[in-house]
């Protein structure tokens, strides 16, 4: 299904914010996001969980976000690259209670552009602890993806399943009507 372009330029700030709030509510109802924070991390976790199965960690769970059926503990890091920033650094990893880091990269429009698996020993070898953040900061680069034990994983099908409108919301959110283009 092709995306329908929407002209947001005619909407007021209040209308845009109601649209954003309604979007976040719908993502929460569908089980994609679990917080009111920036949704990149929650969406990445939902995709990884859908791909591997198993269980998602609790909010108080340290170290890992998803545990796959074989017991591997997956630390999930999501990143959205925009035209404004050529971001390559992930948020800090502050503990070692994980087996693999799974990095999910989106473009500005939330298209899935790259997903990689990095074993903990590689993370610990390549990314030293930075005292100012008390953790390791992974930099996503071609050099990283060329390391033999770093794997590219195709999670396109999992993203499509997570993105499916199958679980329609019953929450009524007053969002502005957007005229057809």
C-alpha positions in Angstrom: 0.0 0.0 0.0 1.5 3.4 -1.0 1.7 6.1 1.5 -0.8 8.9 1.1 1.0 12.3 1.2 -0.4 14.7 3.8 0.1 18.4 3.6 0.8 19.3 7.3 1.7 22.9 6.4 -1.8 24.2 6.7 -2.4 22.8 10.2 -2.0 24.9 13.4 0.5 24.0 16.1 -2.4 22.8 18.2 -3.7 20.6 15.4 -0.3 19.1 14.8 0.2 18.4 18.5 -3.3 16.7 18.7 -2.3 14.6 15.6 0.9 13.6 17.3 -0.9 12.8 20.6 -3.4 10.7 18.6 -0.6 8.9 16.8 1.2 8.1 20.1 -2.1 6.8 21.6 -2.7 4.6 18.6 0.8 3.2 18.8 0.4 2.5 22.5 -3.0 0.7 21.9 -1.4 -1.4 19.2 1.4 -2.4 21.7 4.2 -0.8 19.6 5.2 1.9 22.1 5.0 1.5 25.9 6.0 5.0 27.0 5.3 8.7 26.2 8.9 9.3 25.3 10.4 9.5 21.8 9.0 6.4 20.1 12.2 5.3 18.2 13.4 3.0 21.0 10.0 1.4 21.6 9.4 0.9 17.9 12.8 -0.7 17.6 12.1 -3.0 20.5 8.7 -4.0 19.0 10.4 -4.9 15.7 13.1 -6.9 17.4 10.6 -8.8 19.5 8.4 -9.5 16.5 11.5 -10.8 14.6 12.9 -13.0 17.3 9.9 -13.8 19.5 10.5 -14.5 23.2 9.6 -11.8 25.8 10.1 -8.1 26.1 11.8 -7.0 29.3 10.1 -4.9 31.9 10.7 -1.2 32.5 12.9 -2.0 35.5 14.8 -4.7 33.6 18.5 -3.7 33.2 20.7 -4.8 30.4 18.4 -6.4 28.0 15.1 -5.4 26.2 14.1 -8.7 24.6 15.0 -12.3 25.5 14.7 -14.6 22.6 13.3 -18.1 22.9 16.8 -19.6 23.2 17.5 -17.3 26.2 19.7 -14.8 24.4 19.4 -11.4 26.0 19.1 -8.7 23.4 19.9 -5.0 24.1 18.0 -3.0 21.5 19.2 0.4 20.3 17.1 2.4 17.8 18.3 5.4 15.8 16.5 7.7 13.4 18.8 9.5 11.0 17.5 12.8 9.7 18.7 15.3 7.2 19.5 17.7 10.0 21.9 15.3 11.7 24.1 12.6 10.3 23.8 10.8 13.6 25.9 7.6 14.0 26.2 7.3 17.8 23.7 5.3 19.9 22.7 6.0 23.5 25.1 4.6 26.1 25.1 1.0 27.3 25.8 1.2 31.0 25.9 -2.5 32.0 26.8 -5.9 30.6 23.7 -8.0 31.3 23.1 -8.8 27.6 24.5 -11.1 25.0 23.9 -9.1 21.8 23.2 -5.5 20.9 20.6 -5.3 18.1 20.8 -1.9 16.3 17.7 -0.8 14.3 18.2 2.2 12.1 15.4 4.3 10.5 15.6 7.1 8.0 13.8 10.5 8.5 10.5 8.9 7.4 10.8 5.8 9.7 11.7 3.5 6.8 13.9 0.7 8.1 17.3 1.2 6.6 19.6 -1.2 8.5 19.5 -3.7 11.3 22.6 -5.3 12.8 23.5 -7.7 15.5 26.7 -7.0 17.5 27.9 -9.6 20.1 28.8 -8.3 23.5 32.5 -9.2 23.2 32.7 -7.0 20.0 31.0 -4.1 21.8 33.4 -4.4 24.7 36.5 -4.7 22.4 35.6 -1.8 20.1 33.8 0.7 22.4 35.6 1.5 25.6 33.7 2.8 28.6 33.4 6.6 28.4 33.6 8.0 32.0 31.4 11.1 31.2 28.4 8.8 30.4 29.6 5.9 32.5 29.0 3.6 29.6 29.9 2.5 26.1 28.7 4.4 23.1 28.4 2.4 19.8 29.2 4.3 16.6 27.4 2.8 13.6 29.7 2.8 10.7 30.8 0.8 7.7 33.9 -0.3 9.6 31.6 -1.8 12.4 29.5 -3.6 9.9 32.6 -5.1 8.2 33.6 -6.9 11.5 33.2 -10.7 10.8 31.0 -11.4 13.9 28.7 -8.4 13.2 25.7 -9.5 11.2 23.2 -7.6 9.1 19.7 -8.9 9.8 16.7 -8.4 7.5 13.8 -7.4 9.8 11.6 -6.0 7.0 8.9 -8.6 7.5 8.8 -8.1 11.3 8.5 -4.3 10.7 5.6 -4.9 8.3 3.8 -7.1 10.8 4.4 -4.5 13.6 3.2 -1.8 11.3 0.0 -3.6 10.2 -3.3 -1.9 11.0 -4.7 -5.2 12.1 -5.3 -4.1 15.7 -7.4 -1.1 15.2 -7.9 1.2 18.1 -11.2 2.0 19.8 -9.8 5.1 21.3 -11.5 8.2 19.8 -9.0 11.0 19.4 -10.1 14.3 18.1 -7.6 15.0 15.3 -8.0 17.5 12.6 -9.3 16.3 9.3 -6.6 16.7 6.6 -7.9 17.5 3.1 -7.1 15.2 0.3 -4.2 16.3 -1.9 
